[in-house]
Amino acid sequence: MDKREKLNSMEKMIRELNDIVNSQASLLKKVAQLEAENINLGNYLLDQKLPGIHSNADETLNTASQLVEEFTGVKNKFIKDNKLDEEPPVA
């Protein structure tokens, strides 16, 4: 795999990680809505289980967001180290 292919792979991975972040954010929003709706319903099972789902989703969201940030730094360093940010010579 040449340097440009590695960069393309890194960029694709960052897009996929961002998809995970967006999915987790959506999941977290839905769980929070269920928790709010259950305030009126007062279902014991939901009272017991939803906070755990909320906590896990929040942790995954934070971890994935941090990974996007850190891996973007890895990608940017790779670009700089391999001078991939320079314009290619005009033929």
C-alpha positions as CSV (number, residue, x, y, z in Angstrom):
1,M,0.0,0.0,0.0
2,D,1.6,3.3,-1.0
3,K,1.4,6.5,1.0
4,R,-1.6,8.0,-0.9
5,E,-3.5,4.7,-0.4
6,K,-2.7,4.7,3.3
7,L,-4.0,8.3,3.5
8,N,-7.2,7.4,1.7
9,S,-7.7,4.5,4.1
10,M,-7.1,6.7,7.1
11,E,-9.6,9.3,5.8
12,K,-12.2,6.5,5.2
13,M,-11.7,5.2,8.7
14,I,-12.2,8.7,10.1
15,R,-15.5,9.0,8.2
16,E,-16.6,5.7,9.6
17,L,-15.6,6.7,13.1
18,N,-17.6,9.9,12.6
19,D,-20.6,7.7,11.6
20,I,-20.2,5.8,14.9
21,V,-20.1,9.1,16.8
22,N,-23.3,10.3,15.0
23,S,-25.0,6.9,15.7
24,Q,-24.1,7.0,19.3
25,A,-25.4,10.6,19.6
26,S,-28.7,9.6,18.1
27,L,-28.9,6.6,20.4
28,L,-28.2,8.7,23.4
29,K,-30.9,11.2,22.4
30,K,-33.4,8.3,22.0
31,V,-32.6,6.9,25.4
32,A,-33.0,10.3,27.0
33,Q,-36.4,10.6,25.3
34,L,-37.4,7.3,26.7
35,E,-36.2,8.2,30.2
36,A,-38.2,11.5,30.0
37,E,-41.4,9.6,28.8
38,N,-41.0,7.1,31.5
39,I,-41.1,9.9,34.2
40,N,-44.9,10.0,33.6
41,L,-45.2,6.2,33.1
42,G,-43.1,5.2,36.0
43,N,-42.3,1.7,34.8
44,Y,-39.9,0.0,37.2
45,L,-38.1,-2.1,34.5
46,L,-37.4,1.0,32.4
47,D,-36.3,2.9,35.5
48,Q,-33.8,0.2,36.2
49,K,-32.5,-0.5,32.7
50,L,-32.5,2.8,30.8
51,P,-29.9,4.5,33.0
52,G,-27.4,1.7,32.2
53,I,-28.0,2.0,28.5
54,H,-27.7,5.8,28.8
55,S,-24.4,5.5,30.6
56,N,-22.9,2.9,28.2
57,A,-24.0,5.0,25.2
58,D,-22.5,8.1,26.7
59,E,-19.2,6.3,27.4
60,T,-19.1,5.0,23.9
61,L,-19.8,8.4,22.4
62,N,-17.0,10.0,24.5
63,T,-14.6,7.2,23.6
64,A,-15.4,7.4,19.8
65,S,-15.2,11.2,19.8
66,Q,-11.8,11.0,21.5
67,L,-10.7,8.4,19.0
68,V,-11.7,10.5,16.1
69,E,-9.7,13.4,17.5
70,E,-6.6,11.3,18.2
71,F,-6.7,9.4,14.9
72,T,-7.1,12.7,13.0
73,G,-3.9,13.8,14.7
74,V,-2.2,10.6,13.5
75,K,-3.5,11.2,10.0
76,N,-2.3,14.8,10.0
77,K,1.1,13.7,11.2
78,F,1.3,11.1,8.5
79,I,0.4,13.8,5.9
80,K,3.1,16.1,7.2
81,D,5.8,13.5,7.6
82,N,5.2,12.2,4.1
83,K,4.8,15.7,2.6
84,L,1.4,14.7,1.2
85,D,0.0,18.2,1.8
86,E,2.3,19.7,-0.8
87,E,1.0,20.2,-4.3
88,P,2.1,17.6,-6.8
89,P,4.4,18.9,-9.5
90,V,2.6,20.0,-12.7
91,A,3.5,17.7,-15.6
